[in-house]
Amino acid sequence: MNLLIIGINHTSAPVELREKVAFTPDQLEVALNDISTHAGLQEVAILSTCNRTEIIASGDNIQSLRITSWLADYHQIDPADLEHSIYILTDNEAVLHAMRVASGLDSMVVGEPQILGQFKDCFDQARQFGTLGGELDHLSQTSFRVAKKVRTETAIGKSSVSVASTSVTLAQQLFSDLSDCNILIIGAGETSGLVGRHLVSAGIKHITVANRTLKNARRLAHELGGSAIDLQSIPTKLPETDIVIASTAAPLPILGKGTVERALKSRKHRPILMVDLAVPRDIEPEVSELRDIYLYSVDDLQQIVDTNINSRQEAARDAETILTEEISSYRTRHQTKGAEEKLVRFRDHHNDIKTEELERAVARLQKGADPTEVLTQLANQLTNKIIHIPSVQLKAAIDDDAEDLVAIISTLYNLDDNLE
């Protein structure tokens, strides 16, 4: 098969090393052509994400040491730094690994969907820059098909496994159309920004960011395409708010039961989803006692996340079963493909012999040679050239007591039947 994957990922190397060997999109064209030349690769693709860098190669006489040396040289790092972090996979192991990567089974967050697009892009780039051939194209198409099958036939990507994405899932369950909802994000830190970006990706259009420091609120609001207010303005904004996401470092609750109760009356008891991601809490626990309030603490969300992670782990086991079946099919298809290629070469070889001898015979006839003599010589030459190699191999097999090979040759040429 002559397939090789060399790489590092989040399980084999620390982030400091992963950063050093990562490739930017602008580097790929030069890198792909450079490694093809210096490592003698017939086909090569490079997959580079925040969690992994992998060189996927195919060709004759691939040398992993040359590829590893090239990777170290390209990024100007000591090869010894890679020694204990790099993994090398060949042929069937490489195929199975590619399928697992594309399916999200080898990701830091099992089942995450981004890797499938990144996986596809790496082969598209290899095609664009002229380093993709038949072997890697077959690998990419098979892995992509298997990944889609895993997502269709298992629950690998159906459950949220982060607090931020779970917040969005809860909102989608409560409100049919998030684009019509008004969102109030209390806090302008990293968690607030992460949840905000998830909400924007889910179709949220009306976002207000409230923060003690108005400058920071404006910064995040600008990123999310929303508006900014200070904490004192929250009671005024709350009656028109459908979803509240709270994540500050305040030592005391920012939203109390009374403030929320007054907002509900103004809303005529239209429901409000409140997600309190802060520790200590930003929203008084007593708020959950109010009708039409759906309040979730960070512990509530973590329980959901843990349940979903278990669900994904079960789905991952189902997915591994699919991959086991697919790798068997891949081997069968590859062997069949190899046999077909050998049959083509077998036919081409004998056609070349036929053409060469026929040209010689025609040339002799054109010079006036006796037709019977020409035909006799043509038949003798064709026979001698066709049986020469099989005769040598058969004699060697007999001398070496290679009974299996002798039996194959006998079957191939129907020798036993001819003796009867």
C-alpha positions in Angstrom: 0.0 0.0 0.0 3.0 2.3 0.7 1.0 4.7 2.9 2.5 6.7 5.8 1.3 9.2 8.4 3.8 11.0 10.6 2.5 13.5 13.1 2.0 14.9 16.6 -1.2 15.7 18.3 -2.7 16.8 21.7 -2.1 13.4 23.2 1.5 13.0 22.1 2.9 16.6 22.5 2.5 19.7 24.6 1.0 22.8 23.1 4.4 24.5 23.0 5.7 21.8 20.6 2.5 21.7 18.6 2.8 25.5 18.0 6.4 25.1 16.7 5.5 22.5 14.0 2.2 24.0 12.9 1.7 25.2 9.3 -0.2 28.4 8.3 -2.3 28.3 5.1 0.2 30.6 3.5 3.0 28.1 4.0 1.4 25.1 2.6 2.2 25.5 -1.1 5.9 25.9 -0.5 5.9 23.2 2.2 4.1 20.6 0.1 6.4 21.1 -2.9 9.5 21.3 -0.6 8.8 18.0 1.2 8.0 16.3 -2.1 11.4 17.1 -3.4 13.5 16.6 -0.3 11.8 13.5 1.1 11.2 11.9 -2.3 7.4 11.6 -1.9 5.1 10.9 -4.9 2.0 12.1 -3.0 1.7 14.2 0.2 -0.8 16.2 2.1 -0.4 18.2 5.3 -3.1 18.4 8.0 -2.4 21.2 10.5 -4.8 22.3 13.2 -4.4 23.7 16.7 -4.3 20.1 18.1 -2.3 18.2 15.4 0.1 18.4 12.6 0.3 15.3 10.3 2.1 14.6 7.1 0.2 12.1 5.0 2.3 10.5 2.3 2.3 7.8 -0.3 4.9 6.4 -2.7 7.6 3.9 -3.2 10.4 3.5 -0.6 9.1 6.1 1.8 11.6 6.9 4.6 10.0 8.2 7.8 13.4 9.5 9.0 13.7 11.8 6.0 10.2 13.2 6.6 10.9 13.7 10.3 14.2 15.4 9.5 12.5 17.6 6.9 9.8 18.6 9.4 12.5 19.6 12.0 14.5 21.5 9.4 11.5 23.3 8.0 10.5 24.7 11.4 14.1 25.1 12.6 13.8 22.9 15.6 16.0 20.2 17.1 15.0 16.7 15.7 15.5 15.4 19.3 12.5 17.6 20.4 10.3 15.5 18.1 11.7 12.1 19.1 9.3 11.3 21.9 6.3 13.1 20.6 6.0 11.9 17.0 4.0 8.9 15.9 4.5 6.9 12.7 1.7 4.9 11.2 1.9 2.8 8.0 -0.6 1.2 5.6 -3.7 -0.2 7.4 -2.8 1.6 10.7 -2.6 4.8 8.7 -5.9 4.2 7.0 -7.6 3.5 10.3 -6.1 6.6 11.8 -7.2 8.8 8.9 -10.8 7.5 9.4 -10.7 8.1 13.1 -9.4 11.7 12.6 -12.0 12.5 10.0 -14.8 11.1 12.2 -13.8 13.1 15.2 -12.8 10.0 17.3 -9.2 11.2 17.7 -10.1 14.8 18.7 -9.6 16.4 22.1 -13.4 16.8 22.2 -14.7 13.5 20.8 -17.1 14.1 18.0 -16.3 17.7 17.4 -17.4 18.6 13.8 -14.7 21.1 12.8 -12.1 18.5 12.1 -14.0 17.0 9.1 -13.8 20.3 7.2 -10.1 20.7 8.1 -9.5 17.1 7.0 -11.2 17.8 3.6 -9.3 21.1 3.2 -5.9 19.5 3.6 -6.5 17.1 0.7 -8.1 19.9 -1.4 -4.9 22.0 -0.9 -2.7 19.0 -1.9 -4.8 18.7 -5.1 -4.6 22.4 -5.7 -0.8 22.4 -5.3 -0.2 19.3 -7.3 0.8 16.8 -4.6 -2.3 14.6 -4.6 -2.4 11.4 -6.5 -4.6 8.4 -6.8 -3.7 6.8 -3.4 -4.3 9.8 -1.3 -7.4 10.8 -3.2 -8.8 7.3 -2.5 -7.8 7.6 1.2 -9.5 11.1 1.5 -12.7 10.1 -0.3 -13.0 6.9 1.8 -12.3 8.7 5.1 -14.7 11.5 4.3 -17.5 8.9 3.4 -16.8 7.0 6.6 -17.0 10.1 8.7 -20.3 11.1 7.3 -21.5 7.5 7.9 -20.4 7.7 11.5 -22.3 11.0 12.0 -25.4 9.6 10.3 -25.5 6.2 12.1 -24.3 7.2 15.6 -25.0 10.0 18.1 -21.3 11.1 18.0 -22.1 14.8 17.3 -25.6 15.2 18.6 -24.9 16.2 22.2 -23.3 19.4 23.5 -20.0 18.7 25.4 -19.1 22.2 26.5 -20.8 24.6 28.8 -21.0 27.3 26.1 -22.6 25.0 23.5 -24.9 23.5 26.1 -26.2 27.0 26.9 -27.1 27.5 23.2 -28.8 24.1 23.1 -31.0 25.0 26.1 -31.9 28.2 24.3 -32.8 26.3 21.2 -35.0 24.0 23.2 -37.0 26.8 24.8 -37.3 29.2 21.9 -38.3 28.1 18.4 -36.5 30.9 16.6 -33.4 32.3 18.3 -33.1 35.1 15.7 -36.1 36.8 17.3 -34.7 36.6 20.9 -33.1 39.4 22.9 -30.0 38.3 24.7 -28.4 39.9 27.7 -24.8 38.8 28.5 -23.7 40.0 32.0 -19.9 40.1 32.0 -17.3 40.7 29.3 -14.7 38.1 30.1 -13.5 35.0 28.2 -16.5 32.8 29.1 -19.0 35.5 28.1 -17.2 35.9 24.8 -17.2 32.2 24.1 -20.9 31.8 24.8 -21.6 35.0 22.8 -19.8 33.6 19.8 -21.8 30.4 20.0 -25.0 32.4 20.2 -24.1 34.4 17.1 -23.3 31.2 15.2 -26.7 29.9 16.2 -28.5 32.9 14.6 -28.8 35.4 17.5 -29.0 39.0 16.3 -30.0 41.1 19.3 -27.3 41.0 21.9 -26.6 43.4 24.8 -23.5 43.2 26.9 -23.6 44.5 30.5 -20.4 44.9 32.4 -19.1 46.9 35.4 -16.5 48.5 33.1 -18.4 49.9 30.1 -15.3 50.0 28.0 -15.0 46.2 28.2 -18.7 45.8 27.5 -18.3 47.8 24.3 -15.4 45.8 23.2 -17.3 42.5 23.4 -20.5 44.0 22.1 -18.6 45.3 19.0 -17.2 41.8 18.4 -20.7 40.2 18.7 -22.5 43.0 16.7 -24.5 44.1 19.8 -24.8 47.0 22.2 -23.3 47.8 25.6 -24.7 48.9 29.0 -23.4 49.2 32.5 -24.7 46.9 35.3 -26.9 49.6 36.7 -29.0 49.6 33.5 -29.8 45.9 33.8 -33.2 46.3 35.5 -34.3 48.6 32.6 -33.1 46.2 30.0 -34.4 43.0 31.6 -38.1 43.2 30.7 -37.3 43.0 27.0 -34.7 40.2 27.5 -35.5 36.5 26.6 -32.1 34.9 27.5 -29.7 36.0 30.2 -26.1 34.6 30.3 -24.3 35.7 33.5 -20.5 35.2 34.0 -18.8 37.8 36.1 -16.3 37.7 39.0 -18.6 39.7 41.3 -18.5 38.5 45.0 -22.3 39.0 45.4 -25.3 38.3 43.1 -26.0 40.9 40.5 -29.6 39.8 39.8 -32.0 39.3 42.7 -35.5 37.7 42.9 -37.2 41.1 43.2 -35.7 42.6 40.0 -36.5 39.5 38.0 -40.1 39.3 39.4 -40.7 42.9 38.3 -39.4 42.2 34.8 -41.7 39.2 34.5 -44.7 41.3 35.3 -43.7 43.7 32.5 -43.2 40.8 30.1 -46.7 39.4 31.0 -45.0 36.3 32.1 -43.3 35.4 28.9 -40.5 33.0 29.9 -36.9 33.9 30.4 -34.0 31.5 30.2 -31.2 32.3 32.7 -27.8 30.6 32.6 -25.5 31.5 35.6 -22.0 30.5 34.8 -20.4 32.4 37.6 -18.9 31.1 40.8 -19.9 32.7 43.2 -23.3 33.0 41.6 -24.5 36.1 39.7 -28.2 35.2 40.0 -29.8 34.5 43.4 -30.9 30.8 43.6 -34.3 32.0 44.7 -35.0 33.3 41.2 -35.6 29.7 40.2 -38.8 29.7 42.4 -40.5 32.2 40.0 -42.8 30.9 37.4 -41.7 31.3 33.8 -38.0 31.4 34.8 -35.7 28.6 33.7 -32.5 29.0 35.7 -29.5 26.9 35.2 -26.3 27.1 37.3 -22.9 26.0 36.1 -23.3 22.8 38.1 -26.6 22.1 36.2 -24.8 22.6 32.9 -21.9 20.5 33.9 -24.2 17.6 34.7 -25.7 17.9 31.3 -22.2 18.0 29.7 -21.1 15.0 31.7 -24.2 13.0 30.5 -23.5 14.1 26.9 -19.9 13.1 27.2 -21.0 9.6 28.3 -23.4 9.6 25.4 -20.6 10.5 23.0 -18.4 7.8 24.4 -21.1 5.2 23.8 -21.5 6.6 20.3 -17.7 6.5 19.8 -17.8 2.7 20.6 -20.4 2.3 17.9 -18.3 4.3 15.5 -15.3 2.2 16.2 -17.3 -0.9 15.1 -18.2 0.9 11.8 -14.5 1.7 11.3 -13.5 -1.9 11.9 -15.9 -2.9 9.1 -14.7 -0.2 6.8 -11.0 -0.9 7.2 -11.7 -4.5 6.2 -13.5 -3.3 3.1 -10.7 -0.8 2.3 -8.2 -3.6 2.4 -10.3 -5.7 0.1 -10.8 -2.9 -2.3 -7.1 -2.1 -2.3 -6.1 -5.7 -2.9 -8.7 -5.9 -5.7 -7.3 -2.7 -7.2 -3.8 -4.1 -6.9 -4.8 -7.3 -8.7 -6.5 -5.4 -11.4 -3.3 -3.2 -11.9 -1.2 -6.4 -12.2 -3.6 -7.9 -14.7 -3.3 -4.7 -16.8 0.5 -4.9 -16.6 0.4 -8.6 -17.5 -1.7 -7.8 -20.6 0.5 -4.8 -21.6 3.6 -6.9 -21.2 2.4 -9.5 -23.7 0.9 -7.0 -26.0 4.4 -5.3 -26.2 5.9 -8.7 -27.1 3.3 -9.2 -29.8 3.7 -5.8 -31.3 7.5 -6.0 -31.4 7.6 -9.4 -33.1 4.7 -8.5 -35.5 6.6 -5.4 -36.6 9.7 -7.6 -37.3 7.6 -10.1 -39.3 5.9 -7.4 -41.4 9.3 -5.8 -42.1 10.7 -9.2 -43.3 7.7 -9.8 -45.5 8.1 -6.4 -47.1 11.6 -7.3 -47.9 10.4 -10.4 -49.8 11.2 -13.1 -47.2 9.4 -16.4 -47.6 6.0 -16.1 -45.8 6.1 -19.6 -44.3 9.6 -19.0 -42.9 8.4 -15.6 -41.5 5.3 -17.1 -39.8 7.3 -20.0 -38.4 9.8 -17.6 -36.9 7.1 -15.3 -35.6 5.4 -18.3 -33.8 8.7 -19.5 -32.4 9.7 -16.0 -31.1 6.3 -15.3 -29.6 6.3 -18.7 -27.8 9.9 -18.4 -26.5 9.4 -14.9 -25.1 6.0 -15.7 -23.5 7.2 -18.8 -21.8 10.7 -17.8 -20.9 10.0 -16.1 -17.5 7.4 -18.6 -16.4 9.8 -21.4 -17.3 12.6 -19.9 -15.2 10.3 -19.3 -12.3 8.8 -22.8 -12.5 12.3 -24.4 -12.5 13.4 -22.3 -9.6 10.2 -23.3 -7.7 10.8 -26.9 -8.3 14.5 -26.7 -7.2 13.4 -24.9 -4.0 10.6 -27.4 -3.3 8.2 -24.4 -3.4 5.1 -26.7 -3.9 2.6 -23.8 -3.4 4.2 -21.8 -6.3 4.4 -24.9 -8.5 0.7 -25.6 -7.8 -0.2 -22.0 -8.7 1.7 -22.2 -12.0 0.1 -25.5 -12.8 -3.4 -24.1 -12.1 -2.6 -20.9 -14.0 -1.5 -22.7 -17.2 -3.9 -25.7 -16.7 -0.9 -28.1 -16.8 -2.5 -31.0 -14.9 -5.5 -31.1 -17.2 -3.2 -31.1 -20.2 -1.5 -34.2 -19.0 -4.7 -36.3 -19.1 
